Amino acid sequence: MSEPTTGPDRVRTSPKRTVVLDILAAGEPFRSAQDIHHQLRAAGQKVGLSTVYRNLQALAADGAVDTLRNEDGEVLYRRCDEAAHHHHLVCRGCGRVEEIEGPAVEHWAEKAAAQHGYAEVSHVVEIFGVCPRCAG
């Protein structure tokens, strides 16, 4: 018997992973593992913080969860519908996130890696600012 899966990316699931995904599916902005853990506990789920972290890391590795490192260095998570590589523009005021493409960044990263002989290169770009609603 094969392991259960969910969604088009065939993310491996478990009962705990399913409840984490359910919280993330609410469509709220990026949230910390601690926030997700608190929501699960408030909903009556008996789940430890380490289990939440472990499941979030597995979901991120499978591409089902998007991660963002905020300006304080904390890793935040949300369910991501965009399968292609992308970057984030994040409002410091309200936390609104825009998913953006960065062809110039992609070209620069590839060129810089090649100049130094690096292979299998990846990168993460987060841009922080204030959205029009918060600025207005």
Secondary structure, 3 states (H helix, E strand, C coil): CCCCEECCCCEECCHHHHHHHHHHCCCCCCEEHHHHHHHHHHCCCCCCHHHHHHHHHHHHHHCCEEEEECCCCCEEEEECCCCCCCEEEEECCCCCEEEECCHHHHHHHHHHHHHCCCCCCCCCCEEEECCHHHHC
